[in-house]
């Protein structure tokens, strides 16, 4: 458990960086999901 606790404390000290990384990842995933859904709708004849 100590390595996990140690890493957790390190990340808490860098909370802004962690948040920025999570938001960047979410934006990347959102773009991929939008493209996938556009393709799915097209194949299903919904748009």
PyMOL Python script that loads the backbone (N, CA, C, O; Angstrom):
from pymol import cmd

cmd.read_pdbstr("""\
ATOM      1  N   UNK A   1       0.814  -1.201   0.000  1.00  0.00           N
ATOM      2  CA  UNK A   1       0.000   0.000   0.000  1.00  0.00           C
ATOM      3  C   UNK A   1       0.856   1.263   0.000  1.00  0.00           C
ATOM      4  O   UNK A   1       0.413   2.302  -0.488  1.00  0.00           O
ATOM      5  N   UNK A   2       2.054   1.194   0.529  1.00  0.00           N
ATOM      6  CA  UNK A   2       2.867   2.398   0.605  1.00  0.00           C
ATOM      7  C   UNK A   2       3.166   3.010  -0.762  1.00  0.00           C
ATOM      8  O   UNK A   2       3.108   4.232  -0.899  1.00  0.00           O
ATOM      9  N   UNK A   3       3.486   2.201  -1.786  1.00  0.00           N
ATOM     10  CA  UNK A   3       3.734   2.821  -3.093  1.00  0.00           C
ATOM     11  C   UNK A   3       2.505   3.554  -3.626  1.00  0.00           C
ATOM     12  O   UNK A   3       2.626   4.609  -4.249  1.00  0.00           O
ATOM     13  N   UNK A   4       1.319   2.988  -3.378  1.00  0.00           N
ATOM     14  CA  UNK A   4       0.087   3.628  -3.830  1.00  0.00           C
ATOM     15  C   UNK A   4      -0.126   4.934  -3.066  1.00  0.00           C
ATOM     16  O   UNK A   4      -0.467   5.954  -3.664  1.00  0.00           O
ATOM     17  N   UNK A   5       0.069   4.907  -1.785  1.00  0.00           N
ATOM     18  CA  UNK A   5      -0.093   6.112  -0.966  1.00  0.00           C
ATOM     19  C   UNK A   5       0.896   7.187  -1.390  1.00  0.00           C
ATOM     20  O   UNK A   5       0.552   8.366  -1.470  1.00  0.00           O
ATOM     21  N   UNK A   6       2.106   6.775  -1.657  1.00  0.00           N
ATOM     22  CA  UNK A   6       3.135   7.725  -2.069  1.00  0.00           C
ATOM     23  C   UNK A   6       2.750   8.387  -3.391  1.00  0.00           C
ATOM     24  O   UNK A   6       2.843   9.607  -3.528  1.00  0.00           O
ATOM     25  N   UNK A   7       2.322   7.586  -4.357  1.00  0.00           N
ATOM     26  CA  UNK A   7       1.921   8.116  -5.660  1.00  0.00           C
ATOM     27  C   UNK A   7       0.707   9.015  -5.514  1.00  0.00           C
ATOM     28  O   UNK A   7       0.619  10.052  -6.172  1.00  0.00           O
ATOM     29  N   UNK A   8      -0.224   8.632  -4.666  1.00  0.00           N
ATOM     30  CA  UNK A   8      -1.419   9.429  -4.429  1.00  0.00           C
ATOM     31  C   UNK A   8      -1.050  10.808  -3.886  1.00  0.00           C
ATOM     32  O   UNK A   8      -1.600  11.819  -4.323  1.00  0.00           O
ATOM     33  N   UNK A   9      -0.136  10.846  -2.952  1.00  0.00           N
ATOM     34  CA  UNK A   9       0.313  12.132  -2.401  1.00  0.00           C
ATOM     35  C   UNK A   9       1.002  12.980  -3.460  1.00  0.00           C
ATOM     36  O   UNK A   9       0.811  14.196  -3.501  1.00  0.00           O
ATOM     37  N   UNK A  10       1.797  12.354  -4.315  1.00  0.00           N
ATOM     38  CA  UNK A  10       2.466  13.080  -5.389  1.00  0.00           C
ATOM     39  C   UNK A  10       1.444  13.704  -6.336  1.00  0.00           C
ATOM     40  O   UNK A  10       1.596  14.851  -6.758  1.00  0.00           O
ATOM     41  N   UNK A  11       0.403  12.941  -6.666  1.00  0.00           N
ATOM     42  CA  UNK A  11      -0.618  13.453  -7.574  1.00  0.00           C
ATOM     43  C   UNK A  11      -1.446  14.565  -6.943  1.00  0.00           C
ATOM     44  O   UNK A  11      -1.851  15.500  -7.633  1.00  0.00           O
ATOM     45  N   UNK A  12      -1.698  14.475  -5.658  1.00  0.00           N
ATOM     46  CA  UNK A  12      -2.445  15.531  -4.967  1.00  0.00           C
ATOM     47  C   UNK A  12      -1.696  16.857  -5.002  1.00  0.00           C
ATOM     48  O   UNK A  12      -2.308  17.924  -5.033  1.00  0.00           O
ATOM     49  N   UNK A  13      -0.383  16.784  -4.996  1.00  0.00           N
ATOM     50  CA  UNK A  13       0.423  18.000  -5.061  1.00  0.00           C
ATOM     51  C   UNK A  13       0.361  18.633  -6.452  1.00  0.00           C
ATOM     52  O   UNK A  13       0.645  19.819  -6.620  1.00  0.00           O
ATOM     53  N   UNK A  14      -0.014  17.829  -7.441  1.00  0.00           N
ATOM     54  CA  UNK A  14      -0.087  18.294  -8.822  1.00  0.00           C
ATOM     55  C   UNK A  14      -1.536  18.270  -9.317  1.00  0.00           C
ATOM     56  O   UNK A  14      -1.796  17.900 -10.462  1.00  0.00           O
ATOM     57  N   UNK A  15      -2.458  18.657  -8.473  1.00  0.00           N
ATOM     58  CA  UNK A  15      -3.885  18.549  -8.786  1.00  0.00           C
ATOM     59  C   UNK A  15      -4.251  19.288 -10.077  1.00  0.00           C
ATOM     60  O   UNK A  15      -5.042  18.778 -10.871  1.00  0.00           O
ATOM     61  N   UNK A  16      -3.699  20.460 -10.294  1.00  0.00           N
ATOM     62  CA  UNK A  16      -4.020  21.214 -11.511  1.00  0.00           C
ATOM     63  C   UNK A  16      -3.569  20.472 -12.758  1.00  0.00           C
ATOM     64  O   UNK A  16      -4.282  20.444 -13.761  1.00  0.00           O
ATOM     65  N   UNK A  17      -2.397  19.877 -12.697  1.00  0.00           N
ATOM     66  CA  UNK A  17      -1.885  19.129 -13.846  1.00  0.00           C
ATOM     67  C   UNK A  17      -2.745  17.899 -14.111  1.00  0.00           C
ATOM     68  O   UNK A  17      -3.029  17.572 -15.263  1.00  0.00           O
ATOM     69  N   UNK A  18      -3.156  17.223 -13.050  1.00  0.00           N
ATOM     70  CA  UNK A  18      -4.011  16.043 -13.193  1.00  0.00           C
ATOM     71  C   UNK A  18      -5.338  16.448 -13.827  1.00  0.00           C
ATOM     72  O   UNK A  18      -5.819  15.782 -14.745  1.00  0.00           O
ATOM     73  N   UNK A  19      -5.921  17.521 -13.346  1.00  0.00           N
ATOM     74  CA  UNK A  19      -7.190  18.001 -13.888  1.00  0.00           C
ATOM     75  C   UNK A  19      -7.053  18.364 -15.360  1.00  0.00           C
ATOM     76  O   UNK A  19      -7.896  17.992 -16.177  1.00  0.00           O
ATOM     77  N   UNK A  20      -5.994  19.089 -15.698  1.00  0.00           N
ATOM     78  CA  UNK A  20      -5.766  19.461 -17.094  1.00  0.00           C
ATOM     79  C   UNK A  20      -5.612  18.226 -17.976  1.00  0.00           C
ATOM     80  O   UNK A  20      -6.138  18.186 -19.089  1.00  0.00           O
ATOM     81  N   UNK A  21      -4.905  17.235 -17.491  1.00  0.00           N
ATOM     82  CA  UNK A  21      -4.699  15.999 -18.247  1.00  0.00           C
ATOM     83  C   UNK A  21      -6.022  15.274 -18.460  1.00  0.00           C
ATOM     84  O   UNK A  21      -6.288  14.763 -19.548  1.00  0.00           O
ATOM     85  N   UNK A  22      -6.847  15.230 -17.425  1.00  0.00           N
ATOM     86  CA  UNK A  22      -8.148  14.568 -17.546  1.00  0.00           C
ATOM     87  C   UNK A  22      -9.048  15.295 -18.545  1.00  0.00           C
ATOM     88  O   UNK A  22      -9.718  14.653 -19.354  1.00  0.00           O
ATOM     89  N   UNK A  23      -9.068  16.618 -18.493  1.00  0.00           N
ATOM     90  CA  UNK A  23      -9.881  17.390 -19.441  1.00  0.00           C
ATOM     91  C   UNK A  23      -9.385  17.202 -20.871  1.00  0.00           C
ATOM     92  O   UNK A  23     -10.191  17.076 -21.793  1.00  0.00           O
ATOM     93  N   UNK A  24      -8.090  17.183 -21.064  1.00  0.00           N
ATOM     94  CA  UNK A  24      -7.529  16.977 -22.402  1.00  0.00           C
ATOM     95  C   UNK A  24      -7.916  15.598 -22.932  1.00  0.00           C
ATOM     96  O   UNK A  24      -8.270  15.455 -24.103  1.00  0.00           O
ATOM     97  N   UNK A  25      -7.849  14.593 -22.075  1.00  0.00           N
ATOM     98  CA  UNK A  25      -8.242  13.247 -22.470  1.00  0.00           C
ATOM     99  C   UNK A  25      -9.721  13.163 -22.809  1.00  0.00           C
ATOM    100  O   UNK A  25     -10.113  12.479 -23.755  1.00  0.00           O
ATOM    101  N   UNK A  26     -10.529  13.854 -22.041  1.00  0.00           N
ATOM    102  CA  UNK A  26     -11.973  13.859 -22.290  1.00  0.00           C
ATOM    103  C   UNK A  26     -12.285  14.509 -23.636  1.00  0.00           C
ATOM    104  O   UNK A  26     -13.144  14.024 -24.372  1.00  0.00           O
ATOM    105  N   UNK A  27     -11.599  15.593 -23.959  1.00  0.00           N
ATOM    106  CA  UNK A  27     -11.805  16.256 -25.243  1.00  0.00           C
ATOM    107  C   UNK A  27     -11.417  15.343 -26.398  1.00  0.00           C
ATOM    108  O   UNK A  27     -12.120  15.276 -27.407  1.00  0.00           O
ATOM    109  N   UNK A  28     -10.309  14.649 -26.250  1.00  0.00           N
ATOM    110  CA  UNK A  28      -9.852  13.716 -27.282  1.00  0.00           C
ATOM    111  C   UNK A  28     -10.886  12.602 -27.483  1.00  0.00           C
ATOM    112  O   UNK A  28     -11.219  12.251 -28.615  1.00  0.00           O
ATOM    113  N   UNK A  29     -11.383  12.056 -26.383  1.00  0.00           N
ATOM    114  CA  UNK A  29     -12.386  10.989 -26.454  1.00  0.00           C
ATOM    115  C   UNK A  29     -13.685  11.494 -27.069  1.00  0.00           C
ATOM    116  O   UNK A  29     -14.336  10.781 -27.834  1.00  0.00           O
ATOM    117  N   UNK A  30     -14.057  12.713 -26.735  1.00  0.00           N
ATOM    118  CA  UNK A  30     -15.290  13.296 -27.263  1.00  0.00           C
ATOM    119  C   UNK A  30     -15.226  13.401 -28.784  1.00  0.00           C
ATOM    120  O   UNK A  30     -16.202  13.087 -29.465  1.00  0.00           O
ATOM    121  N   UNK A  31     -14.097  13.836 -29.319  1.00  0.00           N
ATOM    122  CA  UNK A  31     -13.944  13.956 -30.770  1.00  0.00           C
ATOM    123  C   UNK A  31     -14.056  12.591 -31.442  1.00  0.00           C
ATOM    124  O   UNK A  31     -14.707  12.453 -32.477  1.00  0.00           O
ATOM    125  N   UNK A  32     -13.421  11.592 -30.850  1.00  0.00           N
ATOM    126  CA  UNK A  32     -13.481  10.241 -31.405  1.00  0.00           C
ATOM    127  C   UNK A  32     -14.917   9.713 -31.350  1.00  0.00           C
ATOM    128  O   UNK A  32     -15.398   9.123 -32.317  1.00  0.00           O
ATOM    129  N   UNK A  33     -15.596   9.922 -30.231  1.00  0.00           N
ATOM    130  CA  UNK A  33     -16.970   9.449 -30.073  1.00  0.00           C
ATOM    131  C   UNK A  33     -17.909  10.139 -31.058  1.00  0.00           C
ATOM    132  O   UNK A  33     -18.800   9.500 -31.618  1.00  0.00           O
ATOM    133  N   UNK A  34     -17.713  11.440 -31.272  1.00  0.00           N
ATOM    134  CA  UNK A  34     -18.563  12.163 -32.217  1.00  0.00           C
ATOM    135  C   UNK A  34     -18.410  11.602 -33.631  1.00  0.00           C
ATOM    136  O   UNK A  34     -19.402  11.420 -34.336  1.00  0.00           O
ATOM    137  N   UNK A  35     -17.190  11.331 -34.040  1.00  0.00           N
ATOM    138  CA  UNK A  35     -16.952  10.757 -35.362  1.00  0.00           C
ATOM    139  C   UNK A  35     -17.571   9.362 -35.474  1.00  0.00           C
ATOM    140  O   UNK A  35     -18.165   9.018 -36.496  1.00  0.00           O
ATOM    141  N   UNK A  36     -17.427   8.577 -34.430  1.00  0.00           N
ATOM    142  CA  UNK A  36     -18.004   7.223 -34.431  1.00  0.00           C
ATOM    143  C   UNK A  36     -19.517   7.291 -34.550  1.00  0.00           C
ATOM    144  O   UNK A  36     -20.116   6.558 -35.336  1.00  0.00           O
ATOM    145  N   UNK A  37     -20.133   8.168 -33.774  1.00  0.00           N
ATOM    146  CA  UNK A  37     -21.589   8.281 -33.807  1.00  0.00           C
ATOM    147  C   UNK A  37     -22.082   8.818 -35.150  1.00  0.00           C
ATOM    148  O   UNK A  37     -23.149   8.425 -35.621  1.00  0.00           O
ATOM    149  N   UNK A  38     -21.317   9.705 -35.759  1.00  0.00           N
ATOM    150  CA  UNK A  38     -21.675  10.216 -37.083  1.00  0.00           C
ATOM    151  C   UNK A  38     -21.699   9.051 -38.086  1.00  0.00           C
ATOM    152  O   UNK A  38     -22.611   8.947 -38.906  1.00  0.00           O
ATOM    153  N   UNK A  39     -20.694   8.189 -38.007  1.00  0.00           N
ATOM    154  CA  UNK A  39     -20.621   7.032 -38.895  1.00  0.00           C
ATOM    155  C   UNK A  39     -21.770   6.059 -38.619  1.00  0.00           C
ATOM    156  O   UNK A  39     -22.382   5.540 -39.552  1.00  0.00           O
ATOM    157  N   UNK A  40     -22.060   5.815 -37.349  1.00  0.00           N
ATOM    158  CA  UNK A  40     -23.149   4.898 -36.979  1.00  0.00           C
ATOM    159  C   UNK A  40     -24.482   5.428 -37.502  1.00  0.00           C
ATOM    160  O   UNK A  40     -25.264   4.676 -38.083  1.00  0.00           O
ATOM    161  N   UNK A  41     -24.741   6.714 -37.299  1.00  0.00           N
ATOM    162  CA  UNK A  41     -26.012   7.296 -37.770  1.00  0.00           C
ATOM    163  C   UNK A  41     -26.131   7.204 -39.284  1.00  0.00           C
ATOM    164  O   UNK A  41     -27.200   6.916 -39.822  1.00  0.00           O
ATOM    165  N   UNK A  42     -25.020   7.455 -39.956  1.00  0.00           N
ATOM    166  CA  UNK A  42     -25.021   7.379 -41.413  1.00  0.00           C
ATOM    167  C   UNK A  42     -25.331   5.954 -41.888  1.00  0.00           C
ATOM    168  O   UNK A  42     -26.147   5.756 -42.788  1.00  0.00           O
ATOM    169  N   UNK A  43     -24.685   4.991 -41.286  1.00  0.00           N
ATOM    170  CA  UNK A  43     -24.911   3.590 -41.664  1.00  0.00           C
ATOM    171  C   UNK A  43     -26.336   3.131 -41.359  1.00  0.00           C
ATOM    172  O   UNK A  43     -26.876   2.268 -42.051  1.00  0.00           O
ATOM    173  N   UNK A  44     -26.934   3.704 -40.333  1.00  0.00           N
ATOM    174  CA  UNK A  44     -28.305   3.332 -39.966  1.00  0.00           C
ATOM    175  C   UNK A  44     -29.339   4.157 -40.717  1.00  0.00           C
ATOM    176  O   UNK A  44     -30.540   3.913 -40.599  1.00  0.00           O
ATOM    177  N   UNK A  45     -28.873   5.134 -41.489  1.00  0.00           N
ATOM    178  CA  UNK A  45     -29.795   5.979 -42.243  1.00  0.00           C
ATOM    179  C   UNK A  45     -30.531   6.980 -41.389  1.00  0.00           C
ATOM    180  O   UNK A  45     -31.635   7.394 -41.743  1.00  0.00           O
ATOM    181  N   UNK A  46     -29.960   7.376 -40.287  1.00  0.00           N
ATOM    182  CA  UNK A  46     -30.619   8.309 -39.384  1.00  0.00           C
ATOM    183  C   UNK A  46     -30.317   9.771 -39.724  1.00  0.00           C
ATOM    184  O   UNK A  46     -31.023  10.671 -39.270  1.00  0.00           O
ATOM    185  N   UNK A  47     -29.285  10.007 -40.510  1.00  0.00           N
ATOM    186  CA  UNK A  47     -28.967  11.388 -40.910  1.00  0.00           C
ATOM    187  C   UNK A  47     -28.349  11.394 -42.270  1.00  0.00           C
ATOM    188  O   UNK A  47     -28.008  12.457 -42.789  1.00  0.00           O
TER     189      UNK A  47
END
""", "prot")
cmd.dss("prot")
cmd.show_as("cartoon", "prot")
cmd.util.cbc("prot")
cmd.orient("prot")
